[in-house]
Amino acid sequence: MAIITISREMGTGAYHVAREVAKRLKHTLVDGNKIIELAPQFGLDPEILKRVDEKPPVYITAEDRAHAAHLNTIEIILLECAKKGNVILYGRGSQDLLAGAQNVLKIRFVAPFEDRVESLSEREWIDPDLARELIRKSDHQRGGFIHFYFNRDWHDPLGYDLVFNSARMSQSAIIESIVAAAKDPRLKDGDDETDRLIDEMILCKKVETELLRSNAIENIHFRISVKQKAVKLSGHVHSENEKRETLRIAAAVEGVAKIDDDLQIVNYKSYKE
């Protein structure tokens, strides 16, 4: 059955729908709580996870590189869950992370701003002005995350298969629509290809994560791609030592069978502000 991804604006009631759909389809709901539960298995501290989750890095300082490495680990968790099948991936850019997969049903929840304010303030028993501020910041952060990390407009409807205005449709109608869509036999056509794609993405993310964690590599100005178990590195590094360390780190990652080296050395003097 299809992997389901859910993108949501705050205050649309998407989480309740996701839980009900998971029950109906007997899917695992991979939300923030599930990621926190799985985080220690991937060496990710739950407290760090809360600080970086759905927040874009800027790749300037060592702390930013650590932030990016933690985000990669979250993506590895999502991909490992997707590989098992029968899952709903809730938020975290899952629809873009799995953009090349054919058996993914991509859902988006929207609603007018004031409807979301009313819904959030009633649900959380908070002042409407506070709800407005929380929603405004949430939209900015999540939209910025998608734009920075996946170079896509969060609001672009072509990034999704179904877009629901939760102010116009009842939750029961939305649930029935998603359950029916998830059972579309055409979504099963890409199962085998999706398995291969996910395996390659996981290996690519593992290599990138180890490189981000290294103090010997100043910046990742090169492309990492994987075909089967062969990792190709193309682009440029800044010294012979950096190239040597890059190749060594990549080759040491579990699952890498071969390294294709297409790295060029470009010397430069870093500019200090």
NUMARSE-371287 format. One record per atom (N, C-alpha, C): atom name; x, y, z. Coordinates in steps of 0.02 Angstrom, whole numbers, m for minus. Example, Ala and Ser with C-alpha at 12.3 -4.5 7.8 and 13.67 -1.06 7.14 Angstrom:
% residues 2
R site   east  north     up
R    N    660   m284    390
R   CA    615   m225    390
R    C    660   m165    390
R    N    642   m112    354
R   CA    684    m53    357
R    C    645      2    394
END
This chain:
% residues 273
R site   east  north     up
R    N     42    m60      0
R   CA      0      0      0
R    C     44     62      0
R    N     17    118    m22
R   CA     55    178    m31
R    C     84    204     35
R    N    144    233     29
R   CA    171    275     83
R    C    132    341     80
R    N    111    366    137
R   CA     73    428    139
R    C    116    481    173
R    N    120    540    143
R   CA    153    596    175
R    C    101    651    188
R    N    109    685    243
R   CA     62    738    260
R    C     99    803    275
R    N     81    854    237
R   CA    106    922    248
R    C     48    962    276
R    N     61   1004    326
R   CA      4   1038    357
R    C     21   1108    379
R    N    m28   1151    376
R   CA    m24   1215    409
R    C    m50   1206    481
R    N    m22   1243    528
R   CA    m45   1239    597
R    C   m117   1260    602
R    N   m156   1222    640
R   CA   m226   1240    652
R    C   m275   1211    601
R    N   m252   1164    560
R   CA   m296   1134    510
R    C   m328   1068    533
R    N   m307   1043    591
R   CA   m334    979    615
R    C   m304    919    581
R    N   m246    927    549
R   CA   m216    873    511
R    C   m196    814    555
R    N   m175    827    616
R   CA   m149    773    658
R    C   m204    723    675
R    N   m264    748    691
R   CA   m319    703    707
R    C   m335    659    646
R    N   m336    689    587
R   CA   m349    651    526
R    C   m295    598    516
R    N   m232    617    525
R   CA   m177    570    516
R    C   m184    510    562
R    N   m203    522    625
R   CA   m211    466    672
R    C   m268    420    650
R    N   m323    449    628
R   CA   m380    408    608
R    C   m365    368    545
R    N   m330    399    497
R   CA   m312    364    436
R    C   m264    306    452
R    N   m217    319    498
R   CA   m170    266    518
R    C   m208    206    548
R    N   m259    220    589
R   CA   m299    166    618
R    C   m336    128    564
R    N   m366    165    517
R   CA   m406    132    465
R    C   m363     88    419
R    N   m304    113    403
R   CA   m261     76    356
R    C   m211     30    390
R    N   m210     32    458
R   CA   m161     m6    496
R    C    m90     15    477
R    N    m81     80    470
R   CA    m16    109    456
R    C     17    133    521
R    N     83    138    520
R   CA    119    170    575
R    C    123    245    562
R    N    104    284    610
R   CA    108    357    604
R    C    176    379    630
R    N    216    406    585
R   CA    283    430    603
R    C    279    505    613
R    N    266    526    675
R   CA    260    596    692
R    C    318    615    738
R    N    314    674    769
R   CA    368    696    813
R    C    380    648    870
R    N    328    622    901
R   CA    336    575    957
R    C    370    511    935
R    N    352    486    876
R   CA    383    425    851
R    C    456    436    836
R    N    473    494    808
R   CA    543    510    793
R    C    584    515    858
R    N    554    546    909
R   CA    588    549    975
R    C    600    479   1003
R    N    551    436    994
R   CA    557    367   1018
R    C    614    330    983
R    N    621    342    917
R   CA    671    306    878
R    C    740    340    879
R    N    742    404    898
R   CA    804    443    894
R    C    865    410    926
R    N    859    383    988
R   CA    919    353   1019
R    C    949    295    979
R    N    908    259    941
R   CA    934    204    900
R    C    979    229    845
R    N    973    293    828
R   CA   1012    323    774
R    C   1064    373    802
R    N   1075    370    868
R   CA   1125    413    898
R    C   1105    486    903
R    N   1041    500    902
R   CA   1016    569    904
R    C    984    583    971
R    N   1010    631   1008
R   CA    982    649   1073
R    C    914    682   1064
R    N    863    659   1099
R   CA    796    688   1092
R    C    793    763   1105
R    N    834    788   1150
R   CA    834    860   1165
R    C    862    899   1106
R    N    914    873   1074
R   CA    942    905   1014
R    C    891    904    958
R    N    856    847    953
R   CA    805    840    901
R    C    753    896    905
R    N    731    912    966
R   CA    681    964    975
R    C    706   1032    951
R    N    771   1044    957
R   CA    799   1109    938
R    C    807   1116    862
R    N    817   1060    827
R   CA    831   1066    755
R    C    773   1045    710
R    N    724   1010    737
R   CA    670    981    697
R    C    633   1035    656
R    N    632   1026    590
R   CA    598   1070    543
R    C    625   1142    545
R    N    688   1150    563
R   CA    720   1215    564
R    C    781   1211    518
R    N    786   1256    468
R   CA    841   1250    420
R    C    908   1271    448
R    N    963   1235    429
R   CA   1030   1257    448
R    C   1053   1311    400
R    N   1109   1344    418
R   CA   1136   1395    372
R    C   1207   1378    349
R    N   1236   1325    375
R   CA   1301   1300    352
R    C   1357   1352    357
R    N   1360   1390    411
R   CA   1414   1439    419
R    C   1462   1417    474
R    N   1436   1403    532
R   CA   1478   1384    589
R    C   1478   1309    599
R    N   1522   1286    644
R   CA   1524   1215    661
R    C   1457   1192    690
R    N   1425   1237    728
R   CA   1360   1220    757
R    C   1308   1210    702
R    N   1312   1250    649
R   CA   1266   1242    592
R    C   1276   1175    558
R    N   1340   1156    552
R   CA   1355   1091    520
R    C   1327   1034    563
R    N   1333   1041    629
R   CA   1304    990    673
R    C   1228    989    665
R    N   1197   1048    659
R   CA   1125   1054    647
R    C   1106   1016    584
R    N   1144   1027    530
R   CA   1130    993    467
R    C   1138    918    474
R    N   1188    896    512
R   CA   1198    824    522
R    C   1139    794    560
R    N   1113    830    610
R   CA   1055    806    647
R    C    994    801    602
R    N    984    851    558
R   CA    928    849    511
R    C    934    789    464
R    N    995    774    443
R   CA   1006    715    401
R    C    986    652    439
R    N   1001    650    503
R   CA    983    591    543
R    C    907    583    547
R    N    872    639    555
R   CA    798    636    554
R    C    774    608    488
R    N    805    630    433
R   CA    785    604    367
R    C    799    530    361
R    N    855    507    389
R   CA    870    436    388
R    C    817    396    426
R    N    795    423    483
R   CA    741    391    521
R    C    678    386    479
R    N    659    441    445
R   CA    600    440    402
R    C    607    390    346
R    N    666    387    315
R   CA    677    341    259
R    C    675    269    282
R    N    705    255    340
R   CA    703    187    367
R    C    632    165    381
R    N    591    211    407
R   CA    521    195    419
R    C    484    184    354
R    N    498    227    303
R   CA    465    220    238
R    C    483    154    206
R    N    544    132    216
R   CA    568     69    187
R    C    527      9    211
R    N    502     13    273
R   CA    463    m41    301
R    C    392    m44    272
R    N    370     12    242
R   CA    304     15    212
R    C    249     25    263
R    N    188     37    237
R   CA    129     48    278
R    C    141    102    331
R    N    162    161    308
R   CA    177    215    354
R    C    143    280    331
R    N    132    324    379
R   CA    113    393    366
R    C    169    437    394
R    N    203    473    351
R   CA    256    518    371
R    C    226    587    381
R    N    229    611    442
R   CA    194    673    460
R    C    242    731    461
R    N    236    776    412
R   CA    277    836    408
R    C    349    822    390
R    N    394    870    408
R   CA    466    863    399
R    C    488    856    326
R    N    448    884    281
R   CA    466    884    210
R    C    466    816    178
R    N    427    769    206
R   CA    428    700    181
R    C    408    695    108
R    N    361    738     87
R   CA    339    735     17
R    C    396    754    m30
R    N    442    797     m8
R   CA    498    817    m50
R    C    557    769    m42
R    N    565    742     18
R   CA    617    692     29
R    C    607    632    m16
R    N    543    612    m27
R   CA    527    554    m69
R    C    501    576   m137
R    N    525    632   m161
R   CA    499    660   m224
R    C    505    613   m283
R    N    556    571   m285
R   CA    566    526   m342
R    C    529    460   m337
R    N    496    447   m282
R   CA    461    383   m272
R    C    391    385   m304
R    N    371    330   m334
R   CA    308    327   m370
R    C    249    305   m327
R    N    262    269   m273
R   CA    206    243   m233
R    C    194    284   m170
R    N    202    350   m176
R   CA    191    395   m120
R    C    129    438   m133
R    N     84    440    m85
R   CA     25    482    m88
R    C     38    544    m45
R    N     42    602    m78
R   CA     63    664    m45
R    C      1    707    m29
R    N    m10    718     36
R   CA    m69    753     59
R    C    m49    821     88
R    N    m91    872     75
R   CA    m79    939    102
R    C   m143    965    135
R    N   m136    994    196
R   CA   m192   1023    232
R    C   m183   1099    236
R    N   m234   1135    215
R   CA   m234   1208    219
R    C   m301   1231    246
R    N   m304   1295    265
R   CA   m367   1327    286
R    C   m354   1402    290
R    N   m405   1443    284
R   CA   m395   1515    292
R    C   m365   1531    360
R    N   m324   1584    362
R   CA   m286   1601    422
R    C   m331   1608    484
R    N   m385   1647    479
R   CA   m427   1659    538
R    C   m464   1596    560
R    N   m480   1551    513
R   CA   m509   1487    533
R    C   m460   1446    574
R    N   m397   1450    554
R   CA   m346   1413    591
R    C   m334   1444    660
R    N   m338   1510    664
R   CA   m332   1544    728
R    C   m387   1522    775
R    N   m448   1521    750
R   CA   m505   1500    792
R    C   m498   1428    814
R    N   m478   1385    768
R   CA   m470   1314    785
R    C   m416   1303    837
R    N   m357   1336    828
R   CA   m302   1327    876
R    C   m319   1356    944
R    N   m349   1415    946
R   CA   m365   1446   1010
R    C   m416   1405   1049
R    N   m465   1375   1014
R   CA   m515   1333   1047
R    C   m484   1267   1071
R    N   m442   1239   1029
R   CA   m412   1174   1047
R    C   m364   1179   1105
R    N   m323   1232   1105
R   CA   m272   1240   1156
R    C   m292   1286   1213
R    N   m352   1314   1210
R   CA   m377   1359   1261
R    C   m328   1418   1270
R    N   m312   1451   1215
R   CA   m266   1508   1218
R    C   m299   1569   1186
R    N   m271   1627   1201
R   CA   m297   1690   1174
R    C   m289   1691   1098
R    N   m338   1715   1060
R   CA   m332   1718    987
R    C   m271   1756    963
R    N   m251   1809    998
R   CA   m192   1846    977
R    C   m129   1803    982
R    N   m125   1763   1035
R   CA    m68   1717   1042
R    C    m71   1664    987
R    N   m131   1639    972
R   CA   m139   1589    918
R    C   m115   1618    852
R    N   m132   1681    838
R   CA   m110   1714    776
R    C    m34   1715    771
R    N     m3   1733    827
R   CA     70   1738    828
R    C    102   1669    818
R    N     76   1619    851
R   CA    103   1551    845
R    C     95   1525    773
R    N     38   1537    743
R   CA     26   1513    675
R    C     70   1551    626
R    N     76   1617    635
R   CA    118   1656    590
R    C    191   1630    592
R    N    217   1619    652
R   CA    285   1594    659
R    C    293   1523    631
R    N    243   1482    643
R   CA    245   1413    618
R    C    246   1412    542
R    N    203   1452    510
R   CA    202   1455    437
R    C    269   1477    410
R    N    297   1528    441
R   CA    361   1555    418
R    C    416   1503    424
R    N    418   1469    481
R   CA    470   1420    494
R    C    464   1360    448
R    N    404   1332    442
R   CA    395   1272    401
R    C    403   1287    327
R    N    376   1344    306
R   CA    385   1363    236
R    C    457   1376    220
R    N    493   1408    267
R   CA    565   1421    257
R    C    606   1358    255
R    N    586   1309    296
R   CA    621   1245    297
R    C    616   1211    229
R    N    556   1209    201
R   CA    547   1177    136
R    C    584   1215     81
R    N    581   1281     83
R   CA    615   1321     32
R    C    690   1312     36
R    N    718   1314     97
R   CA    790   1309    106
R    C    815   1238     90
R    N    781   1189    118
R   CA    807   1121    115
R    C    791   1085     49
R    N    733   1103     18
R   CA    712   1068    m43
R    C    702   1115   m102
R    N    714   1180    m92
R   CA    709   1229   m146
R    C    641   1227   m180
R    N    588   1226   m139
R   CA    520   1223   m166
R    C    474   1268   m125
R    N    425   1297   m160
R   CA    375   1337   m126
R    C    327   1291    m89
R    N    324   1299    m23
R   CA    282   1257     20
R    C    209   1256     m4
R    N    186   1312    m33
R   CA    116   1319    m52
R    C    101   1293   m123
R    N    151   1273   m160
R   CA    141   1250   m229
R    C     99   1187   m230
R    N     38   1189   m258
R   CA     m6   1129   m256
R    C     21   1071   m296
R    N     66   1084   m344
R   CA     93   1030   m385
R    C    141    985   m345
R    N    157   1005   m284
R   CA    198    962   m242
R    C    159    910   m205
R    N     93    909   m216
R   CA     49    863   m179
R    C     m1    830   m227
R    N    m28    773   m205
R   CA    m78    738   m244
R    C   m149    758   m224
R    N   m159    772   m160
R   CA   m223    794   m134
R    C   m213    853    m87
R    N   m250    907    m98
R   CA   m247    965    m53
R    C   m317    974    m23
R    N   m321    974     44
R   CA   m385    980     78
R    C   m389   1047    115
R    N   m443   1083    102
R   CA   m459   1142    142
R    C   m503   1118    199
R    N   m473   1113    259
R   CA   m509   1083    315
R    C   m564   1128    342
R    N   m567   1190    319
R   CA   m623   1234    338
R    C   m685   1220    296
R    N   m676   1186    240
R   CA   m730   1173    194
R    C   m755   1101    196
R    N   m712   1054    217
R   CA   m731    983    218
R    C   m729    956    289
R    N   m775    911    303
R   CA   m775    879    369
R    C   m716    830    374
R    N   m694    818    436
R   CA   m639    771    444
R    C   m657    701    421
R    N   m719    681    430
R   CA   m739    614    408
R    C   m735    607    332
R    N   m755    660    296
R   CA   m751    659    222
R    C   m678    657    200
R    N   m635    695    233
R   CA   m564    695    216
R    C   m533    626    228
R    N   m550    596    285
R   CA   m523    530    301
R    C   m544    479    248
R    N   m608    479    229
R   CA   m631    432    178
R    C   m595    442    112
R    N   m583    505     95
R   CA   m549    520     31
R    C   m477    494     32
R    N   m442    503     88
R   CA   m373    480     92
R    C   m369    404     91
R    N   m413    371    128
R   CA   m414    298    130
R    C   m426    270     60
R    N   m473    299     24
R   CA   m487    275    m44
R    C   m428    287    m90
R    N   m397    345    m85
R   CA   m340    361   m129
R    C   m281    316   m114
R    N   m269    299    m51
R   CA   m213    257    m32
R    C   m218    187    m61
R    N   m279    166    m77
R   CA   m291     98   m103
R    C   m290     96   m180
R    N   m276    153   m211
R   CA   m273    155   m284
R    C   m217    107   m308
R    N   m234     57   m349
R   CA   m184      7   m370
R    C   m126     38   m409
R    N   m136     96   m439
R   CA    m81    126   m477
R    C    m23    147   m432
R    N    m37    158   m368
R   CA     16    177   m322
R    C     62    120   m304
R    N     42     58   m320
R   CA     85      1   m305
R    C    135    m12   m361
R    N    125     20   m418
R   CA    168      6   m475
R    C    242     20   m462
R    N    256     68   m419
R   CA    326     87   m408
R    C    357     58   m345
R    N    328      5   m316
R   CA    353    m22   m252
R    C    427    m42   m256
R    N    445    m82   m306
R   CA    513   m107   m310
R    C    563    m50   m323
R    N    544     m4   m366
R   CA    587     53   m381
R    C    596     98   m320
R    N    542    105   m282
R   CA    546    146   m221
R    C    593    115   m170
R    N    592     49   m163
R   CA    637     15   m117
R    C    710     29   m135
R    N    726     25   m199
R   CA    794     39   m222
R    C    813    112   m209
R    N    766    157   m225
R   CA    778    228   m216
R    C    791    245   m143
R    N    751    217    m98
R   CA    759    231    m27
R    C    826    205     m1
R    N    845    145    m22
R   CA    910    117     m2
R    C    967    164    m22
R    N    963    190    m83
R   CA   1016    235   m107
R    C   1015    301    m70
R    N    955    326    m55
R   CA    950    389    m18
R    C    977    382     53
R    N    963    326     85
R   CA    988    315    153
R    C   1064    314    153
R    N   1094    278    106
R   CA   1167    275    103
R    C   1197    344     88
R    N   1166    381     43
R   CA   1189    448     27
R    C   1187    493     90
R    N   1131    490    127
R   CA   1124    531    187
R    C   1174    510    241
R    N   1189    447    246
R   CA   1238    424    295
R    C   1307    451    279
R    N   1325    449    215
R   CA   1390    476    195
R    C   1394    551    209
R    N   1342    587    189
R   CA   1341    660    199
R    C   1344    677    273
R    N   1309    639    314
R   CA   1308    652    386
R    C   1378    644    416
R    N   1413    591    397
R   CA   1480    581    424
R    C   1528    636    401
R    N   1519    660    340
R   CA   1562    714    316
R    C   1547    780    353
R    N   1483    792    367
R   CA   1464    852    405
R    C   1493    851    475
R    N   1501    793    503
R   CA   1527    786    571
R    C   1603    793    576
R    N   1636    791    519
R   CA   1709    793    519
R    C   1736    865    524
R    N   1784    875    568
R   CA   1817    940    574
R    C   1870    951    521
R    N   1887    897    485
R   CA   1940    902    434
R    C   1914    929    368
R    N   1848    932    361
R   CA   1818    956    298
R    C   1783   1021    312
R    N   1809   1075    283
R   CA   1783   1141    300
R    C   1714   1154    272
R    N   1704   1138    208
R   CA   1639   1148    176
R    C   1627   1091    126
R    N   1564   1071    121
R   CA   1547   1020     71
R    C   1525   1056      8
R    N   1573   1067    m36
R   CA   1560   1099   m101
R    C   1561   1047   m156
R    N   1532    990   m142
R   CA   1532    937   m193
R    C   1467    897   m187
R    N   1454    860   m239
R   CA   1392    822   m244
R    C   1405    749   m224
R    N   1358    721   m186
R   CA   1361    651   m167
R    C   1303    615   m201
R    N   1318    564   m239
R   CA   1265    524   m271
R    C   1280    450   m261
R    N   1227    410   m261
R   CA   1234    338   m249
R    C   1196    300   m303
R    N   1229    250   m330
R   CA   1195    202   m374
R    C   1212    133   m348
R    N   1159     97   m328
R   CA   1168     35   m291
R    C   1211     49   m230
R    N   1271     20   m225
R   CA   1313     33   m167
R    C   1376     73   m184
R    N   1377    101   m245
R   CA   1434    141   m267
R    C   1419    215   m253
R    N   1465    248   m218
R   CA   1457    319   m200
R    C   1502    361   m245
R    N   1472    409   m279
R   CA   1511    454   m322
R    C   1515    523   m290
R    N   1576    549   m285
R   CA   1589    615   m258
R    C   1615    659   m315
R    N   1579    713   m330
R   CA   1599    757   m385
R    C   1593    829   m364
R    N   1640    871   m387
R   CA   1641    941   m367
R    C   1711    959   m347
R    N   1718   1002   m295
R   CA   1786   1022   m276
R    C   1795   1024   m200
R    N   1857   1012   m182
R   CA   1880   1020   m113
R    C   1938   1070   m114
R    N   1963   1088    m54
R   CA   2010   1144    m51
R    C   2082   1124    m39
R    N   2095   1060    m30
R   CA   2164   1038    m20
R    C   2169    963    m32
R    N   2230    941    m40
R   CA   2242    869    m49
R    C   2222    831     14
R    N   2236    861     72
R   CA   2218    829    135
R    C   2142    823    142
R    N   2106    876    123
R   CA   2033    874    127
R    C   2004    821     80
R    N   2034    814     21
R   CA   2011    763    m25
R    C   2023    693      4
R    N   2082    684     31
R   CA   2099    619     60
R    C   2052    600    117
R    N   2037    649    161
R   CA   1991    637    216
R    C   1920    624    192
R    N   1899    660    141
R   CA   1832    650    113
R    C   1824    579     87
R    N   1873    556     50
R   CA   1870    488     21
R    C   1873    436     76
R    N   1915    448    126
R   CA   1922    400    181
R    C   1857    393    221
R    N   1827    450    237
R   CA   1765    449    276
R    C   1709    416    238
R    N   1702    434    174
R   CA   1649    405    133
R    C   1657    329    126
R    N   1718    306    116
R   CA   1731    235    106
R    C   1718    195    170
R    N   1724    228    228
R   CA   1715    193    292
R    C   1643    185    313
R    N   1596    218    279
R   CA   1526    214    297
R    C   1499    144    281
R    N   1465    115    329
R   CA   1438     47    320
R    C   1391     45    259
R    N   1401     m3    215
R   CA   1359    m12    156
R    C   1391     13     92
R    N   1444     54     97
R   CA   1477     80     38
R    C   1524     26     10
R    N   1512      6    m52
R   CA   1553    m46    m83
R    C   1607    m18   m128
R    N   1596     44   m153
R   CA   1643     73   m201
R    C   1638    149   m199
R    N   1695    182   m209
R   CA   1697    255   m212
R    C   1719    276   m282
R    N   1679    317   m315
R   CA   1698    347   m380
R    C   1721    418   m365
R    N   1785    430   m375
R   CA   1815    495   m357
R    C   1817    541   m418
R    N   1777    595   m415
R   CA   1779    646   m467
R    C   1789    715   m434
R    N   1827    716   m380
R   CA   1840    778   m343
R    C   1900    815   m371
R    N   1892    880   m378
R   CA   1947    923   m400
R    C   1971    966   m342
R    N   2035    980   m340
R   CA   2063   1023   m287
R    C   2066   1095   m312
R    N   2032   1139   m275
R   CA   2032   1211   m292
R    C   2058   1249   m231
R    N   2118   1276   m236
R   CA   2147   1313   m180
R    C   2116   1382   m175
R    N   2106   1406   m114
R   CA   2078   1472   m105
R    C   2096   1496    m35
R    N   2090   1561    m24
R   CA   2099   1589     42
R    C   2031   1609     69
R    N   2013   1583    127
R   CA   1948   1598    156
R    C   1944   1671    177
R    N   1886   1701    166
R   CA   1875   1771    184
R    C   1847   1773    255
R    N   1880   1812    297
R   CA   1857   1818    367
R    C   1821   1885    375
R    N   1758   1882    398
R   CA   1721   1944    409
R    C   1743   1977    473
END
